[in-house]
Amino acid sequence: MSSHSVHGEPAFPAAAFGAALASLGIADVFTTAGEDTAALAAALAPQRVRLVAARHEAGAVAMAGGSTLASGRRPAVLVLPASDALAVALPGILDAVTSRTPLLVFTPPTRPDPDDRILADLTLADAVGALTYDLPGSRPVGSVVAEAARVAEEHRLPVVVRLPDTQTCGSAPDSSAGEPHDAEPPMDLMAAPMADPAVVEELAQLLSRARRPVFLAGRGSVRARAELEALAEQGGALLATSAAACGLFTGNPWSLGIAGVLAPPDMAELLAAADVVMAWGCSLDAWTTRHGQMAPEARLAQIDLDPAALGLHQRIDIGVLGDCARTAHAVQQALPAQDGYRTQAVRHRIATRGHWHDIGYQPMLEPADRIDPRTLTLALDAVLPDQRTLTVEHGHLMGHPLSYLRSPDAGAFRLAGSRLGLASGIGAALARPDRLAVTTLGLGSALTTAADLESAARLRARLLIVVYDEDQEQHLGEGTTEQAADLTLIAAGHGCPSIVVRRAADLSPLADWLAAPERYPLLLHAHITPCRWWADQLTDAGTS
């Protein structure tokens, strides 16, 4: 915003902006640290809206996304500091689109500089799937905030709003913020579609004929737990999730946990025997479908708000365009009660063999300076409080925390995009100070996003950062290596204390940190034995 401010004032009517946010119950605005941060913070403070500053735009978006999902409240708000910052923020915005995270992103007007034209264009946000709106100067900011929040929540997507020039922006406080407004809405978007009644009847018929039905829920259905559980109970269906919806059915005795590559062997067998699988807001990618072998004989129905998702990764028998919660409720009304897959034998099998915690393993041959990642993660799960938020960064090491770190509910879990796990965990820690926040990532990500360690320390985030490190050396090709950077020194330089873990006994200082009354982050640098046990079990099953 430095190129659009006058005498240190924010580049838009921050008083009206803050009032609109406060009326919607939005408590935090995320941005990047800069010369205008103090002015914006001062303008928002009277409304009790906190300004949270990251060190880079992608991190600010990830913090906002982590805050939104962890809090379960209204969409978080991001204010970008300059028109070209939208390009830098795109990885975070794309992750929010992929994870169906509602966000409000406000970007300043384009500078009259031809070099900025491409970077500032809202087509960048359009290209990654965000909803965009160019705010006319005559429209009060308050009414736009209220309308954009409604659209973001209804469509579960980020909304990017380009603000007008300061001199033309409606700067008067908007008393109607948060209430219906007579002016034209920012985006002409239809309400979330409802499945066609004939398709609802087809789903009900399919489920009524099923003997072993399974519901597979993805992140597009995380707000439909009650409706899916009610329909599954009536139809006798077992419940499973994709990795991205981990924890959605925690506590349900008929939940198989995560389907696909990471499914425990007994749960994979129950899934493989299904004769009907209904995928709710789930993309059905290779990880989730066990490379197409999850339930080879089942009829497959897919329900999603996005028509492009239907049949994208997997052949389906029925594709349904509709909201998961409303569609499940409608199918329930047309379905007679039946036992289906819910027998006492199946329930006992789930209770005793349904989690990787229930299954033994042969530890990898551990050198003196390495620990088996399963041993490490099981030990962490035992010592950490049950009430936690868990952020797992997407990547080749995510199988360890997904399988051995339990999540109390879907609202406490986020699968973050590559290089966004640390910032997402900070957002979760700020949104839920009543829960311990845990984030897991690899060494490369920790080194790449080290600036976020400073943000965690400065913001006093109660965050445990678990870094899985398989390599002591960086391989540069042609047999050339160099010693990896010292992550402990890097963390200390950013104000973040750390623990190096090479064996289970090295976790003992963690208890002191957990008991400490003050809030600050802790980095756990774990030197682990290279281990891809989930790939081994796929090979054994002949599905690799």
MIDO-387291 format. One record per residue (C-alpha): x, y, z; residue number from 1. Coordinates in pm, whole numbers, plus 32768, in hexadecimal, padded with zeros to 4 digits. Layout:
N
((X, Y, Z), NUM)
...
This chain:
544
((8000, 8000, 8000), 1)
((812D, 80E7, 800D), 2)
((80F2, 8163, 7EAD), 3)
((7F88, 81B5, 7EFB), 4)
((7F99, 825F, 804C), 5)
((7FA5, 83CE, 809E), 6)
((8056, 844A, 81D8), 7)
((805E, 82E8, 8263), 8)
((7EE6, 82B0, 8248), 9)
((7E62, 8164, 81C2), 10)
((7E07, 815D, 804F), 11)
((7C93, 8121, 8096), 12)
((7B96, 8186, 81A0), 13)
((7C17, 80A8, 82B6), 14)
((7B1C, 8125, 83B7), 15)
((79F3, 80AE, 82E8), 16)
((7AB4, 7F74, 828E), 17)
((7AF8, 7F21, 83FB), 18)
((798F, 7F67, 845D), 19)
((7914, 7E78, 8350), 20)
((7A00, 7D66, 83C3), 21)
((799F, 7D93, 852F), 22)
((782D, 7D7C, 84D9), 23)
((786D, 7C2E, 842F), 24)
((7931, 7BA6, 8557), 25)
((7A7E, 7BA9, 849C), 26)
((7B8F, 7BE7, 8599), 27)
((7CD4, 7BD6, 84CF), 28)
((7D5D, 7C7A, 8396), 29)
((7E96, 7BDF, 8303), 30)
((7F96, 7CA6, 823F), 31)
((810E, 7CC8, 8212), 32)
((81F0, 7D9C, 82E7), 33)
((823E, 7EEF, 824B), 34)
((823C, 8065, 8279), 35)
((80C0, 807C, 8270), 36)
((807D, 7F5F, 8364), 37)
((8073, 8045, 8493), 38)
((7F7D, 8134, 83ED), 39)
((7E94, 8019, 838D), 40)
((7EAE, 7F7E, 84E9), 41)
((7E58, 80CC, 8589), 42)
((7D28, 80F2, 84A9), 43)
((7CA7, 7F95, 84FC), 44)
((7CF1, 7F9B, 8672), 45)
((7BB7, 8060, 86DB), 46)
((7AE6, 7F45, 8646), 47)
((7BAE, 7E3F, 8708), 48)
((7C2B, 7DAD, 85C1), 49)
((7D91, 7D2C, 85E0), 50)
((7E91, 7D57, 84CC), 51)
((7F74, 7C26, 84A0), 52)
((80AB, 7C60, 83CD), 53)
((8171, 7B54, 8317), 54)
((82BE, 7B83, 8267), 55)
((8246, 7B22, 810C), 56)
((80F9, 7B1C, 8054), 57)
((80DF, 79A2, 8021), 58)
((8117, 7975, 8195), 59)
((800C, 7A77, 81E7), 60)
((7F0E, 79BD, 810E), 61)
((7F6C, 7871, 81AF), 62)
((7F47, 7907, 830D), 63)
((7DEF, 7989, 82AE), 64)
((7D8B, 7834, 8225), 65)
((7E04, 777E, 835B), 66)
((7D49, 7874, 8436), 67)
((7C05, 784A, 8374), 68)
((7C00, 76CE, 8382), 69)
((7C70, 76B5, 84EC), 70)
((7B7A, 77B6, 8572), 71)
((7A4A, 7741, 84AC), 72)
((79D9, 78AB, 84B1), 73)
((79AB, 79A7, 8399), 74)
((7AAE, 79BC, 827F), 75)
((7BFD, 7A51, 82DC), 76)
((7C60, 7B94, 8230), 77)
((7DA2, 7BE1, 8177), 78)
((7E0E, 7D40, 810F), 79)
((7F24, 7D42, 800C), 80)
((8019, 7E65, 8029), 81)
((8051, 7EAD, 7EB7), 82)
((7FB6, 7E5C, 7D68), 83)
((80D0, 7D72, 7D00), 84)
((80B3, 7CB0, 7E4A), 85)
((7F93, 7BEA, 7DB4), 86)
((8088, 7B27, 7CDE), 87)
((815E, 7ACC, 7E0D), 88)
((8026, 7A62, 7ECD), 89)
((7FAA, 7979, 7DB9), 90)
((8034, 7833, 7E4C), 91)
((7F71, 7876, 7F8C), 92)
((7E37, 78D7, 7ECB), 93)
((7E51, 779C, 7DF7), 94)
((7E70, 76CB, 7F34), 95)
((7D37, 7774, 7FBE), 96)
((7C7D, 7720, 7E7C), 97)
((7CF3, 75B6, 7E89), 98)
((7C99, 7591, 7FF8), 99)
((7B47, 7641, 7FCB), 100)
((7BA6, 774B, 80CB), 101)
((7AD3, 7889, 80D3), 102)
((7BB1, 79BF, 80E0), 103)
((7B86, 7B31, 8098), 104)
((7CB3, 7BC4, 7FE4), 105)
((7CC3, 7D3D, 7FAE), 106)
((7DC4, 7DC6, 7EBD), 107)
((7E08, 7F39, 7E76), 108)
((7DC5, 7FDE, 7D25), 109)
((7EB3, 7FAD, 7C04), 110)
((7FC5, 80AE, 7BE3), 111)
((7FD4, 8164, 7A94), 112)
((811A, 80B1, 7A47), 113)
((8113, 7FCF, 7914), 114)
((8211, 7EE5, 79B5), 115)
((8112, 7E91, 7AC6), 116)
((7FF2, 7E4F, 79D8), 117)
((8011, 7CD5, 79C3), 118)
((806D, 7C9C, 7B2F), 119)
((7F4E, 7D70, 7BB0), 120)
((7E43, 7CE3, 7ACA), 121)
((7D2D, 7C25, 7B79), 122)
((7D44, 7B1D, 7A69), 123)
((7E61, 7A8A, 7B36), 124)
((7D6E, 7A3B, 7C4C), 125)
((7C6A, 79C7, 7B4E), 126)
((7D68, 78D8, 7ABB), 127)
((7D96, 781C, 7C03), 128)
((7C1F, 7804, 7C45), 129)
((7BDE, 7924, 7D34), 130)
((7AAB, 7A01, 7D14), 131)
((7B03, 7B68, 7CBB), 132)
((7A60, 7CBE, 7CC6), 133)
((7AD8, 7E18, 7C62), 134)
((7A35, 7F00, 7D5F), 135)
((79A2, 803D, 7CC8), 136)
((79F8, 817C, 7D81), 137)
((788B, 81CF, 7DC0), 138)
((7846, 8094, 7E88), 139)
((7872, 80AA, 8005), 140)
((7980, 7FC0, 807E), 141)
((78A7, 7F3D, 819B), 142)
((779B, 7EAD, 80B9), 143)
((78A2, 7E0B, 7FDB), 144)
((7946, 7D5F, 8105), 145)
((77F8, 7CD0, 8173), 146)
((779E, 7C55, 8017), 147)
((78F9, 7BC6, 7FD1), 148)
((78F0, 7B08, 811D), 149)
((77A2, 7A6E, 80BF), 150)
((7821, 7A02, 7F6A), 151)
((7965, 7974, 7FF9), 152)
((78A9, 78A7, 80FE), 153)
((779F, 7827, 8011), 154)
((7895, 77B9, 7F05), 155)
((79B4, 775C, 7FF1), 156)
((7AAE, 7823, 7F22), 157)
((7B8F, 7955, 7F46), 158)
((7AFD, 7A9C, 7EC6), 159)
((7BF9, 7B9B, 7E43), 160)
((7B81, 7D04, 7E45), 161)
((7C48, 7E19, 7D9F), 162)
((7C0E, 7F5E, 7E56), 163)
((7BD9, 80A5, 7D9C), 164)
((7CBB, 81D2, 7DAA), 165)
((7CB6, 8285, 7EF9), 166)
((7C2F, 83C7, 7E61), 167)
((7AF8, 831D, 7DD4), 168)
((7AB6, 8216, 7EDE), 169)
((797C, 823E, 7FAE), 170)
((7A21, 8292, 80F7), 171)
((78F8, 82D6, 81D5), 172)
((78B2, 81CF, 82DF), 173)
((77AC, 80DE, 8262), 174)
((76A3, 80A1, 8367), 175)
((760A, 7F8E, 8295), 176)
((773C, 7EAF, 82A2), 177)
((76D6, 7D4B, 82E2), 178)
((756D, 7D8D, 8272), 179)
((74C7, 7D5E, 811E), 180)
((7521, 7E79, 8031), 181)
((7450, 7F00, 7F14), 182)
((7578, 7F37, 7E2C), 183)
((75E3, 7E34, 7D2E), 184)
((76A7, 7D1D, 7DDB), 185)
((781C, 7CFE, 7D95), 186)
((77F7, 7BBA, 7CD3), 187)
((76CE, 7B30, 7C1A), 188)
((76E8, 79CE, 7C9F), 189)
((75D2, 78D3, 7CC6), 190)
((7598, 7825, 7E10), 191)
((7643, 76D7, 7E41), 192)
((758C, 75E0, 7D60), 193)
((7499, 74E1, 7DE6), 194)
((749B, 7388, 7D48), 195)
((7384, 733F, 7C55), 196)
((7265, 727C, 7CFC), 197)
((7283, 7167, 7BFA), 198)
((73F5, 713D, 7C4C), 199)
((73A4, 713C, 7DC0), 200)
((72B3, 701E, 7D82), 201)
((73BF, 6F67, 7CB9), 202)
((74B3, 6F87, 7DDA), 203)
((73AD, 6F0A, 7ECE), 204)
((7367, 6DDC, 7DF1), 205)
((74DA, 6D92, 7DCF), 206)
((7509, 6D9F, 7F47), 207)
((73D3, 6CD1, 7F91), 208)
((7458, 6BB3, 7EBA), 209)
((75B4, 6BBD, 7F52), 210)
((7624, 6AAD, 8044), 211)
((7776, 6B46, 8099), 212)
((7764, 6CBF, 805E), 213)
((787E, 6DAD, 80BA), 214)
((7876, 6F29, 80CB), 215)
((79BD, 6FD1, 806B), 216)
((79CD, 713C, 80DF), 217)
((7AC1, 7240, 805E), 218)
((7B06, 73A6, 80C7), 219)
((79DD, 741B, 7FFA), 220)
((78FC, 7379, 8100), 221)
((799F, 73E9, 8247), 222)
((786A, 74B1, 82A5), 223)
((777F, 7391, 825C), 224)
((77E5, 729E, 8370), 225)
((768F, 7293, 8418), 226)
((75D4, 7259, 82D3), 227)
((76C7, 714F, 8258), 228)
((76C3, 7094, 83A3), 229)
((7546, 7099, 83AA), 230)
((752C, 7013, 8248), 231)
((763C, 6F0E, 8287), 232)
((7585, 6E92, 83BB), 233)
((7440, 6E70, 82FD), 234)
((74E7, 6DC8, 81D4), 235)
((75D4, 6CE8, 829A), 236)
((770B, 6D85, 8201), 237)
((786C, 6D89, 828C), 238)
((7923, 6ED7, 8291), 239)
((7A7C, 6F35, 820E), 240)
((7B31, 7073, 81AA), 241)
((7C3B, 70EE, 80C0), 242)
((7D81, 7162, 815C), 243)
((7D0E, 72CB, 813A), 244)
((7BD8, 728B, 8210), 245)
((7C95, 71D3, 8322), 246)
((7BD6, 71CE, 846B), 247)
((7A7E, 7216, 83D8), 248)
((79E1, 70E0, 8477), 249)
((7ABC, 70C8, 85AE), 250)
((79FD, 7013, 86C1), 251)
((7908, 6F66, 85D8), 252)
((791D, 6DEA, 8611), 253)
((78DF, 6DA8, 849E), 254)
((79FC, 6E83, 8421), 255)
((7B13, 6DD7, 835F), 256)
((7BF2, 6F0C, 836D), 257)
((7CBC, 6F77, 823E), 258)
((7C77, 6EAF, 8101), 259)
((7D6E, 6E52, 7FF3), 260)
((7EE7, 6E3E, 800B), 261)
((7EF0, 6E83, 8182), 262)
((7DD3, 6D9B, 81E7), 263)
((7E35, 6C91, 82E9), 264)
((7E29, 6B32, 8250), 265)
((7CE0, 6AC2, 82EF), 266)
((7C37, 6C09, 8290), 267)
((7CBB, 6BEA, 812D), 268)
((7C1B, 6A8F, 811C), 269)
((7ACA, 6B15, 8194), 270)
((7ADD, 6C2A, 808F), 271)
((7B3E, 6B34, 7F7E), 272)
((7A07, 6A62, 7FC7), 273)
((7917, 6B89, 7F9C), 274)
((780C, 6B64, 7E90), 275)
((77AC, 6CD7, 7E90), 276)
((788F, 6DFF, 7ED8), 277)
((7801, 6F5E, 7EF1), 278)
((790B, 706D, 7EE0), 279)
((789C, 71B2, 7F84), 280)
((796A, 72E6, 7F2A), 281)
((7A91, 7204, 7EE1), 282)
((7B70, 721D, 7DAE), 283)
((7BBB, 70A5, 7DA1), 284)
((7D2B, 70D0, 7D4E), 285)
((7E26, 6FB2, 7D46), 286)
((7E7F, 6FCC, 7EB8), 287)
((7D13, 6FB7, 7F20), 288)
((7CAF, 6E9E, 7E32), 289)
((7DE7, 6DCB, 7E71), 290)
((7E4D, 6E01, 7D06), 291)
((7CF3, 6D9A, 7C90), 292)
((7CE8, 6C59, 7D5E), 293)
((7C33, 6CD4, 7E96), 294)
((7AE7, 6C28, 7E43), 295)
((7B0F, 6B88, 7CED), 296)
((79B3, 6AE9, 7CDA), 297)
((78EA, 6C09, 7D6D), 298)
((77FC, 6CF0, 7CB9), 299)
((787E, 6E4F, 7CED), 300)
((77B2, 6F8D, 7D1D), 301)
((7855, 70E2, 7D45), 302)
((77AB, 7217, 7DD8), 303)
((7856, 736A, 7DB8), 304)
((7813, 74DF, 7D94), 305)
((7913, 74F6, 7C7E), 306)
((78A2, 745D, 7B34), 307)
((7A0D, 7443, 7AC1), 308)
((7A58, 7356, 7BE4), 309)
((795B, 724F, 7B77), 310)
((7A16, 712C, 7ADB), 311)
((7B5B, 71F2, 7AC8), 312)
((7C41, 70E8, 7B5F), 313)
((7B69, 6FB0, 7B65), 314)
((7A5A, 6F14, 7A93), 315)
((790A, 6F42, 7B40), 316)
((77B4, 6EAA, 7B0D), 317)
((76EA, 6FD2, 7B8C), 318)
((775A, 713E, 7B9B), 319)
((768D, 722E, 7C6F), 320)
((76B5, 73A7, 7C68), 321)
((763F, 7420, 7DBB), 322)
((7689, 748D, 7F1C), 323)
((76F2, 7362, 7FF0), 324)
((7626, 73B5, 8126), 325)
((74E2, 7403, 806E), 326)
((7508, 72DB, 7F84), 327)
((7547, 71E8, 80A3), 328)
((7416, 726C, 815C), 329)
((733D, 7244, 8026), 330)
((73B4, 70DF, 7FE8), 331)
((736B, 7087, 8152), 332)
((71FF, 70EF, 8126), 333)
((71DB, 6FF9, 8006), 334)
((7292, 6ED2, 80A3), 335)
((7207, 6DBB, 817E), 336)
((72D7, 6D53, 82AD), 337)
((73BE, 6C28, 827D), 338)
((74E8, 6B82, 8326), 339)
((75C6, 6B74, 81F3), 340)
((7736, 6B51, 824F), 341)
((7700, 6B8E, 83C3), 342)
((7729, 6A3E, 846E), 343)
((77BA, 69F9, 85C4), 344)
((78DE, 693F, 8526), 345)
((7936, 6A6E, 8454), 346)
((7914, 6B57, 857E), 347)
((79FF, 6A7D, 864D), 348)
((7AFB, 6A76, 8533), 349)
((7AF8, 6BF0, 851C), 350)
((7B1B, 6C15, 8697), 351)
((7C47, 6B2B, 86AD), 352)
((7CF8, 6B59, 855C), 353)
((7C7B, 6CA7, 84E0), 354)
((7DAA, 6D80, 8525), 355)
((7F1E, 6D63, 84EC), 356)
((7F42, 6D83, 8667), 357)
((7EA4, 6C28, 8680), 358)
((7F9C, 6B86, 8593), 359)
((8100, 6B2B, 85E7), 360)
((8224, 6B6C, 8502), 361)
((8388, 6AFC, 84DA), 362)
((845F, 6C31, 851B), 363)
((855C, 6C8E, 8414), 364)
((86C2, 6C3E, 846D), 365)
((8713, 6D7F, 8522), 366)
((8871, 6E12, 851B), 367)
((88DD, 6EBF, 8659), 368)
((888A, 7013, 85C6), 369)
((8731, 6FC0, 8530), 370)
((85D7, 6F64, 85B1), 371)
((84C5, 6EA0, 8500), 372)
((83BB, 6FA4, 84A3), 373)
((82A6, 6EC2, 8525), 374)
((8352, 6EA3, 8676), 375)
((837B, 701C, 8681), 376)
((8216, 706D, 861B), 377)
((8178, 6F6E, 8704), 378)
((8242, 7000, 8824), 379)
((81CE, 715F, 87C8), 380)
((8063, 70F2, 87B3), 381)
((807A, 705D, 8910), 382)
((810F, 7192, 89B6), 383)
((804E, 72A6, 8903), 384)
((7EF8, 730F, 898B), 385)
((7DC7, 727C, 88DF), 386)
((7D3C, 73D7, 889D), 387)
((7E1F, 744A, 8785), 388)
((7E1A, 74DD, 862A), 389)
((7EE6, 7423, 8528), 390)
((7F71, 74B4, 83E6), 391)
((8020, 73BF, 82FF), 392)
((80DC, 7447, 81D5), 393)
((809D, 738C, 8091), 394)
((81CD, 72C7, 8020), 395)
((827B, 7177, 801F), 396)
((829C, 7172, 819E), 397)
((8130, 71B7, 81F2), 398)
((80DC, 7047, 8225), 399)
((8182, 7045, 837C), 400)
((80B0, 7152, 8429), 401)
((7F72, 70F9, 836A), 402)
((7F84, 6F96, 83EA), 403)
((800B, 6FC0, 854B), 404)
((7FA7, 711D, 85C4), 405)
((7E37, 711C, 861F), 406)
((7D52, 7240, 85D3), 407)
((7C25, 7283, 86B8), 408)
((7B47, 72FD, 859C), 409)
((7B4F, 737F, 8436), 410)
((7B54, 74E7, 84B1), 411)
((7C9B, 749C, 8563), 412)
((7D4A, 741C, 8429), 413)
((7DD9, 74B8, 82F1), 414)
((7E9B, 741F, 81D2), 415)
((7F68, 754B, 8161), 416)
((8009, 757F, 800F), 417)
((817D, 7557, 7FD4), 418)
((824D, 7663, 8088), 419)
((8116, 76E2, 813F), 420)
((810A, 75FB, 826D), 421)
((81C8, 76DA, 8360), 422)
((80FB, 7813, 8319), 423)
((7FB5, 774B, 831F), 424)
((8011, 76C1, 8475), 425)
((804E, 7822, 84F6), 426)
((7EF1, 7887, 8484), 427)
((7E59, 775B, 8536), 428)
((7F19, 77AD, 8676), 429)
((7E9A, 7913, 8675), 430)
((7D33, 78AC, 862B), 431)
((7D21, 779C, 8736), 432)
((7DF9, 7805, 8860), 433)
((7D35, 7709, 8932), 434)
((7DD3, 75E9, 886E), 435)
((7F3D, 758F, 8835), 436)
((7F94, 75C7, 86C7), 437)
((8074, 74C9, 8617), 438)
((80FD, 74E7, 84B7), 439)
((81D2, 73E8, 83FE), 440)
((82B6, 7420, 82D3), 441)
((83F8, 73AE, 822F), 442)
((8551, 7447, 8250), 443)
((8549, 74EC, 80FA), 444)
((8406, 75A2, 814C), 445)
((848A, 7610, 82A0), 446)
((85BE, 76A8, 81FE), 447)
((84F9, 774B, 80E3), 448)
((83FA, 77EC, 81CB), 449)
((84E4, 7842, 82EB), 450)
((845D, 79A7, 82F1), 451)
((831B, 7916, 837D), 452)
((83DF, 78A7, 84B1), 453)
((840E, 7A18, 8502), 454)
((8298, 7A52, 84D9), 455)
((824A, 7930, 85C4), 456)
((8339, 79B9, 86CC), 457)
((82C8, 7B24, 86A7), 458)
((8158, 7AC5, 86B9), 459)
((8194, 79E4, 87E9), 460)
((80E9, 78C1, 873D), 461)
((80BE, 778C, 8816), 462)
((8136, 76AC, 86FB), 463)
((81FC, 7568, 86EE), 464)
((82B7, 7557, 85A2), 465)
((831A, 73F0, 854E), 466)
((8421, 73DA, 843C), 467)
((8456, 727E, 83AA), 468)
((85BC, 7276, 832B), 469)
((8625, 7143, 8261), 470)
((876E, 71D0, 81E0), 471)
((889D, 724F, 8296), 472)
((8938, 72C0, 8151), 473)
((88B2, 7376, 8022), 474)
((88E7, 72AE, 7EE2), 475)
((8951, 7390, 7DC4), 476)
((8974, 7290, 7CAE), 477)
((8A9F, 71DB, 7C15), 478)
((8AF2, 714F, 7D6D), 479)
((8B2F, 72A9, 7DFE), 480)
((8AA7, 72FA, 7F56), 481)
((8AC3, 7411, 804F), 482)
((8A6B, 7421, 81BD), 483)
((8906, 7496, 81FA), 484)
((88C8, 75DF, 82AA), 485)
((88A6, 75D5, 8424), 486)
((8731, 75FD, 845B), 487)
((875E, 762A, 85D1), 488)
((8839, 775F, 859D), 489)
((8748, 77E8, 8498), 490)
((8622, 77BF, 8585), 491)
((86E1, 7860, 86A3), 492)
((8736, 7987, 85C5), 493)
((85C1, 79BA, 858A), 494)
((8572, 79A9, 86FD), 495)
((84EB, 7846, 86F7), 496)
((857F, 7743, 87EA), 497)
((85AA, 75DE, 8771), 498)
((85EA, 7475, 87D6), 499)
((86B7, 7380, 8709), 500)
((8627, 721F, 8710), 501)
((86EC, 70EA, 86AC), 502)
((864E, 6FF4, 87A3), 503)
((850E, 6FE9, 8871), 504)
((85C1, 705C, 89AD), 505)
((8613, 71A8, 8903), 506)
((84A2, 7207, 891E), 507)
((84B9, 7236, 8A98), 508)
((84E2, 73B7, 8A87), 509)
((8394, 73C4, 89D1), 510)
((82DE, 738C, 8B1C), 511)
((8377, 74CA, 8BAC), 512)
((8303, 7594, 8A7F), 513)
((81A4, 7506, 8A97), 514)
((8195, 7562, 8C09), 515)
((821E, 76C1, 8BDD), 516)
((8116, 77D2, 8C1B), 517)
((819D, 78C2, 8B15), 518)
((8151, 789E, 89A5), 519)
((826A, 7875, 88AA), 520)
((82B5, 7786, 8789), 521)
((8399, 7659, 879C), 522)
((8447, 75B2, 8675), 523)
((8484, 743C, 8689), 524)
((8596, 73D7, 8590), 525)
((856E, 725E, 8569), 526)
((867B, 7198, 84B5), 527)
((85B4, 7070, 8431), 528)
((8605, 6F2D, 8380), 529)
((858F, 6F3C, 8214), 530)
((8451, 6E71, 8213), 531)
((832B, 6E4E, 8120), 532)
((8268, 6D3D, 81CF), 533)
((8124, 6D94, 8117), 534)
((81CE, 6D51, 7FC8), 535)
((823D, 6BFD, 804A), 536)
((80DC, 6B9A, 80A7), 537)
((805F, 6BFD, 7F4E), 538)
((816A, 6B24, 7EAF), 539)
((8102, 6A02, 7F8E), 540)
((7F9A, 6A33, 7F1F), 541)
((7FFC, 6A3C, 7DB0), 542)
((7F6A, 6B97, 7D75), 543)
((80A2, 6C6A, 7D44), 544)
